[in-house]
Amino acid sequence: MDIIEKVVKRIEKTGLIKKNDRIVVGCSGGPDSIFLLEVLLRIREEYNLFLGLAHINHMFRGDEAERDENFVRSLGKKYNIPVFVRRKSMEELSREKKITLEEAGREIRYSFFDEVLDEINGNKVALAHNLDDQVETFLFRLIRGSSFEGLEGILDLREKFVRPINEIYKSEIMEYLDKNMIEYKIDSTNLKNDYTRNSIRLDLIPFLENNYNPKVKEKLFNFIKEIREINQILEIDYNKYIENNIIDINKLFTLDKEYLRKKVINYYLNINNVKVSRNKIENISNILETGGTKKIKLDKYCTLVKEYDKIYLSVNKTEKNQVKELVLNIPGKVVFGEYIVEATLGEENFKGGEQEFKTNLKKDDKLLVRSRISGDVIFLKGMETSKKVKDIFVNSKIPKDKREGIPIVVHQKENSNEIVWLCGIRKSKNYFSNSKEESVVLKIRRN
């Protein structure tokens, strides 16, 4: 059995991929993504898969980035697979949002995957994380400080994201590709230890292998699997203790172990995109049984309030972020804080991308542009149920002080309102237009 068959057997066993799936394949052109593509090509006919390659040119490596983009385009032609390319500068986004290059790259990738999912009416995104990536992530989080949940590594399945080669060593991947003379490209930045993860890969792991245990990756991965099993045993239904983004302290103390109560606190901070530390969790845990009102400043944007038997977060809002609800006519435009949101008739100059949305709205439809409100949800492609807007902001790593300023387009109906677009972030699956007739196009740009 070759290594591809090993992965195919695992796919059959786990059900990560099912017949008739429509899959966006993250493809950088590097060895991992090429190996993943080989796996999917092996089962494409049997599973009746529809594949689309998603490639991002971060405009960070000059000619090398152009080379990789052209290589992925050539793969699309070779295997009759549509290719979608996004050109977006990590450096530019990093400066704009004051985040690291790694965070900027991740934000660009995941928003683009969502867009391609919508384009192909897909239901899954396949990513090429391997076993080495899992070990590196474990060490990275261990060194930085993490909960047991964080030490689980990279899961095979999380919502619409699947990782079929998650338990294959990098050395196995390289050996297969080289043996079968399958072309791939090398990202030269992976060979530099400028970033923490690269340093772990290039320095720390080889040091551990050479000086302590040549099978250290295997040992660490076995430990990761044990942590996952422990987390399953200690799994908590967080909804029992958190309702409307408020922790009920009385219900929290029905958990008789302090560790379990701290798990709920850790989860609560995470879903609210608050950077977690043991010190913060300890401080919160220490005020649970105190009387009256207590406050703990968690960061410059957020304060935790303990009020009698409730715990909730208070977010400091600036005058700049407080924007009124506005009516958006079709056609028409409104100025919403730092943005201009526009609705046009027709597709003239329509370019697509994150900043534009071709919809099935009609001229007489009533639209509002507003900030988020508690309980907001949106319906996304690839998901059977709605997704909380709060969770999308958290997963997209939108800073708390920016969330109130993000325009949300809402369709006013007779008996209900429905979110059409989290502008520049996510689009509702219920409003995509495939019509060749005149469509309503929503656009957003900086004011």
C-alpha positions in Angstrom: 0.0 0.0 0.0 1.5 3.3 -1.0 1.1 6.5 1.1 -1.7 7.8 -1.1 -3.7 4.6 -0.4 -3.0 5.0 3.3 -4.7 8.4 3.2 -7.6 7.1 1.1 -8.3 4.4 3.6 -8.3 7.0 6.4 -10.8 9.1 4.4 -13.0 6.0 4.0 -12.8 5.3 7.8 -13.4 8.8 9.0 -15.8 10.1 6.4 -13.9 13.3 6.1 -14.8 13.4 2.4 -18.1 12.0 1.0 -19.4 11.3 -2.4 -20.6 14.3 -4.4 -18.7 16.8 -2.2 -17.8 20.1 -3.8 -14.4 21.0 -2.4 -12.2 24.1 -2.4 -8.6 22.9 -2.3 -6.1 25.3 -0.7 -3.2 25.1 -3.1 0.0 27.0 -2.6 2.0 24.9 -5.1 4.2 23.6 -2.3 4.7 19.8 -1.6 2.0 19.5 1.0 -0.8 21.0 -1.2 0.4 19.1 -4.2 0.3 15.8 -2.3 -3.2 16.7 -1.1 -4.2 17.3 -4.7 -2.8 13.9 -5.7 -5.0 12.2 -3.0 -8.1 14.0 -4.2 -7.4 13.2 -7.8 -7.0 9.6 -6.9 -10.6 9.5 -5.5 -12.2 12.2 -7.7 -14.0 9.9 -10.1 -15.1 7.3 -7.5 -16.4 10.0 -5.2 -17.8 12.2 -8.0 -15.9 15.2 -6.5 -16.0 18.7 -7.8 -12.7 20.4 -7.1 -11.7 24.1 -7.2 -8.1 25.3 -6.6 -7.7 28.4 -4.4 -4.3 30.1 -4.6 -3.3 33.2 -2.8 -0.5 35.4 -4.1 0.5 37.4 -1.0 2.7 39.6 -3.2 5.5 39.0 -0.6 8.1 37.1 -2.5 8.4 38.8 -5.9 9.2 36.6 -8.8 8.9 33.5 -6.7 5.2 34.3 -5.9 4.5 34.9 -9.6 6.1 31.5 -10.3 3.9 29.7 -7.8 0.7 31.4 -9.1 1.6 30.4 -12.7 2.3 26.8 -11.5 -1.1 26.4 -9.8 -2.8 27.8 -12.9 -1.0 25.2 -15.0 -2.2 22.5 -12.7 -5.8 23.7 -13.3 -5.4 23.3 -17.0 -3.7 20.0 -16.7 -6.4 18.4 -14.5 -9.4 20.4 -15.8 -9.9 22.1 -12.5 -11.0 25.7 -12.1 -8.4 27.9 -10.4 -9.2 30.9 -8.3 -6.5 33.4 -7.4 -6.4 36.2 -4.9 -3.7 38.8 -4.9 -3.5 40.5 -1.6 -0.6 42.0 0.3 0.0 40.6 3.8 2.2 43.6 4.6 -0.5 46.1 3.7 -3.2 44.3 5.7 -0.7 43.9 8.6 -0.1 47.7 8.7 -3.7 48.6 8.3 -5.0 46.3 11.1 -1.9 46.4 13.2 -1.5 42.7 13.3 1.4 40.3 12.6 2.2 39.1 9.1 1.1 35.6 10.1 -2.3 36.9 11.3 -2.8 38.9 8.2 -2.0 35.9 6.0 -4.5 33.8 7.8 -7.2 36.4 7.6 -6.7 36.7 3.8 -6.7 33.0 3.3 -9.8 32.2 5.2 -11.9 35.0 3.7 -10.8 33.9 0.3 -11.7 30.3 0.9 -15.2 31.4 1.9 -15.5 33.4 -1.3 -14.5 30.5 -3.5 -16.9 28.2 -1.6 -19.6 30.6 -2.6 -18.4 30.7 -6.2 -18.5 26.9 -6.7 -21.4 26.3 -4.4 -19.0 24.2 -2.4 -19.5 22.5 1.0 -15.9 21.8 2.2 -12.4 23.3 2.2 -9.5 20.9 2.1 -6.3 22.0 3.7 -2.9 20.4 3.5 -1.7 20.4 7.2 0.4 17.4 7.9 1.7 15.6 11.1 4.8 17.8 11.3 2.5 20.9 11.3 0.6 19.4 14.3 3.7 18.9 16.3 4.9 22.4 15.5 1.6 23.9 16.5 1.7 21.9 19.8 5.1 23.2 20.7 4.2 26.8 19.6 1.2 26.8 21.9 3.0 25.1 24.7 5.7 27.7 24.7 3.3 30.6 24.4 1.0 29.1 27.0 -2.2 27.3 26.2 -5.2 25.4 27.7 -5.6 21.7 27.2 -8.0 22.5 24.3 -5.3 24.5 22.6 -2.8 21.6 22.9 -5.1 19.4 20.8 -3.2 20.5 17.7 -4.9 20.8 14.4 -8.1 18.9 14.2 -9.0 16.8 11.1 -12.5 18.4 10.9 -13.6 21.8 12.1 -16.9 23.1 10.6 -16.3 23.0 6.8 -12.5 22.6 6.9 -11.1 19.1 6.4 -7.5 18.0 6.7 -7.1 14.6 5.0 -3.3 14.3 5.3 -3.2 15.5 9.0 -1.4 12.3 10.1 1.2 12.0 7.4 4.8 13.0 8.1 6.4 15.6 5.9 9.2 13.2 5.1 6.7 10.7 3.7 5.2 13.4 1.5 8.5 14.4 0.1 9.6 10.8 -0.5 6.4 10.1 -2.4 6.6 13.2 -4.6 10.3 12.8 -5.4 10.0 9.1 -6.1 7.2 9.7 -8.5 8.8 12.8 -10.0 5.8 15.0 -9.2 6.6 18.7 -9.5 6.2 21.1 -6.6 7.5 24.5 -5.6 9.4 25.5 -2.4 8.6 28.7 -0.5 12.0 30.1 0.4 10.5 31.9 3.4 10.0 28.5 5.0 13.7 28.0 5.0 14.3 31.1 7.2 13.9 31.1 10.9 12.5 34.7 11.0 9.2 33.5 12.4 8.6 31.6 15.6 7.0 28.6 13.8 9.9 28.4 11.4 12.4 28.5 14.2 10.5 25.6 15.9 10.7 23.7 12.6 14.3 24.5 11.7 15.9 24.7 15.1 14.0 23.3 18.1 12.7 20.0 16.6 16.0 19.0 15.0 17.7 19.9 18.3 15.3 17.6 20.2 15.7 14.8 17.7 19.5 15.0 17.7 20.1 15.4 21.4 17.1 13.6 23.1 15.0 11.4 21.0 15.1 10.8 17.2 11.4 9.9 17.4 10.4 13.0 19.3 7.7 13.9 16.7 6.1 10.5 17.0 6.1 10.8 20.9 4.6 14.2 20.8 1.9 13.2 18.4 1.0 10.3 20.7 0.7 12.8 23.5 -1.5 15.1 21.4 -3.9 12.2 20.8 -4.0 11.5 24.5 -4.9 15.1 25.2 -7.7 14.9 22.7 -9.1 11.8 24.4 -8.9 13.6 27.8 -10.7 16.6 26.4 -13.5 14.4 25.1 -13.9 12.9 28.6 -13.9 16.4 30.1 -16.2 17.8 27.4 -18.6 20.5 28.7 -21.9 21.7 27.3 -21.0 25.4 27.6 -24.5 26.5 26.8 -25.6 25.3 30.2 -23.5 28.0 31.9 -23.4 30.8 29.2 -26.6 32.4 27.9 -26.8 35.6 25.9 -23.1 36.0 26.5 -23.5 36.0 30.3 -22.1 33.4 32.7 -24.5 32.3 35.4 -22.3 31.9 38.5 -24.9 29.7 40.3 -25.0 27.3 37.4 -21.2 27.5 37.1 -20.8 26.2 40.7 -22.8 23.0 39.8 -19.4 22.0 38.4 -17.7 20.6 41.4 -14.1 20.9 40.1 -12.3 24.2 39.9 -10.6 23.0 36.7 -14.0 22.6 35.0 -15.1 26.0 36.1 -11.9 27.5 34.7 -12.6 25.7 31.4 -15.9 27.5 31.1 -14.1 30.9 31.8 -11.4 30.0 29.3 -14.0 29.2 26.7 -16.0 32.4 27.5 -12.9 34.6 27.0 -12.0 32.8 23.7 -15.4 33.2 22.1 -15.2 36.9 22.9 -11.8 37.2 21.3 -10.1 38.1 24.6 -6.5 37.0 24.8 -6.4 34.3 27.5 -3.7 33.9 30.2 -3.6 31.8 33.3 -3.4 35.0 35.4 -6.7 36.3 33.9 -8.4 33.1 34.6 -7.1 32.9 38.1 -8.2 36.5 38.8 -11.7 35.8 37.5 -11.9 32.5 39.4 -11.0 34.4 42.7 -13.9 36.8 42.5 -16.6 34.2 41.8 -17.6 33.9 45.4 -17.2 37.6 46.4 -20.1 39.8 47.1 -21.3 42.9 45.3 -19.9 44.2 42.0 -16.3 43.5 40.9 -14.5 44.6 37.8 -11.4 43.2 36.1 -9.8 45.1 33.2 -8.9 42.4 30.7 -7.3 44.7 28.0 -7.7 48.2 26.8 -11.0 47.4 25.0 -12.7 45.1 27.5 -13.6 44.9 31.2 -15.1 41.8 32.9 -17.9 42.7 35.3 -19.1 40.4 38.1 -22.5 41.6 39.3 -24.2 39.4 41.9 -24.6 36.0 40.3 -23.7 37.1 36.7 -20.5 37.6 34.8 -20.4 39.6 31.6 -18.1 41.7 29.4 -18.3 45.5 29.1 -16.7 46.8 25.9 -15.6 50.4 25.8 -17.1 52.0 22.7 -15.6 55.1 21.2 -17.7 57.9 19.7 -16.1 57.0 16.3 -17.6 53.5 16.4 -21.2 54.6 17.3 -23.0 54.7 14.0 -26.8 55.1 13.5 -29.0 52.8 11.5 -29.3 54.0 7.9 -31.7 53.3 5.0 -30.0 52.2 1.8 -32.0 52.7 -1.3 -31.6 50.7 -4.5 -29.8 52.3 -6.3 -28.2 54.5 -3.7 -25.4 54.8 -1.2 -24.8 55.8 2.4 -21.8 56.9 4.5 -21.4 54.6 7.4 -18.6 55.7 9.7 -15.3 55.0 7.9 -17.1 53.3 4.9 -19.3 54.1 1.9 -21.9 51.3 1.2 -23.5 51.4 -2.2 -26.3 49.5 -4.0 -26.2 49.6 -7.8 -28.3 48.2 -10.6 -26.5 46.3 -13.3 -23.0 44.8 -13.3 -21.0 47.5 -15.0 -17.5 47.5 -13.6 -18.4 44.5 -11.3 -15.1 43.0 -10.2 -16.2 40.6 -7.5 -14.0 40.0 -4.5 -14.5 40.8 -0.8 -15.6 44.4 -1.5 -18.5 43.6 -3.9 -21.5 41.3 -3.8 -23.8 40.4 -6.8 -27.1 39.7 -5.2 -30.6 38.5 -6.1 -32.2 41.6 -4.5 -34.7 43.7 -6.4 -35.0 47.4 -6.9 -38.0 47.7 -4.5 -36.4 45.8 -1.7 -35.9 47.7 1.6 -32.3 47.7 3.0 -30.8 48.9 6.2 -27.2 49.4 7.0 -26.4 49.1 10.7 -23.9 47.9 13.3 -24.2 44.4 14.8 -26.8 43.7 17.5 -27.0 40.9 20.0 -28.2 37.6 18.5 -27.3 38.5 14.9 -26.9 35.5 12.6 -26.2 34.9 8.9 -26.7 31.9 6.6 -23.5 30.8 4.9 -22.8 28.3 2.1 -21.5 25.0 3.3 -23.4 25.2 6.6 -26.9 23.8 7.2 -27.7 26.1 10.1 -27.1 29.8 10.7 -23.8 31.2 12.1 -23.6 33.8 14.8 -22.1 37.1 13.6 -20.2 37.3 16.9 -18.5 34.0 16.2 -17.6 35.2 12.6 -16.0 38.3 14.0 -14.1 36.2 16.5 -12.9 33.7 13.9 -12.0 36.5 11.5 -9.9 38.1 14.3 -11.7 41.4 14.0 -10.5 43.6 16.9 -13.3 44.3 19.4 -12.9 48.1 18.9 -13.5 47.7 15.2 -16.6 45.4 15.3 -19.2 48.1 15.9 -17.9 50.1 12.9 -18.4 47.2 10.4 -21.5 47.9 8.2 -24.1 45.1 8.1 -26.6 45.2 5.2 -30.0 43.9 6.3 -33.0 43.1 4.1 -36.3 44.3 5.7 -39.1 41.8 5.1 -42.7 41.8 6.1 -42.3 39.6 9.1 -38.6 39.6 9.7 -35.2 41.1 8.8 -32.4 39.0 7.4 -28.7 39.8 7.1 -27.5 40.0 3.5 -23.9 40.9 3.9 -21.3 41.5 6.6 -19.6 44.0 4.4 -16.2 42.9 3.3 -16.3 39.8 5.4 -19.1 37.2 4.7 -22.1 37.0 2.3 -25.4 35.2 2.9 -26.0 32.1 0.8 -29.6 33.2 0.4 -28.7 36.3 -1.6 -26.2 35.1 -4.2 -27.2 35.7 -7.8 -26.4 33.5 -10.7 -28.8 35.3 -13.0 -27.5 36.8 -16.3 -30.2 39.4 -16.0 -29.7 42.8 -14.3 -28.7 42.3 -10.7 -28.3 44.4 -7.6 -24.7 44.8 -6.7 -23.6 45.8 -3.2 -20.2 47.5 -2.8 -18.1 48.8 0.1 -15.1 51.2 0.1 -13.3 53.4 2.5 -14.7 56.8 3.0 
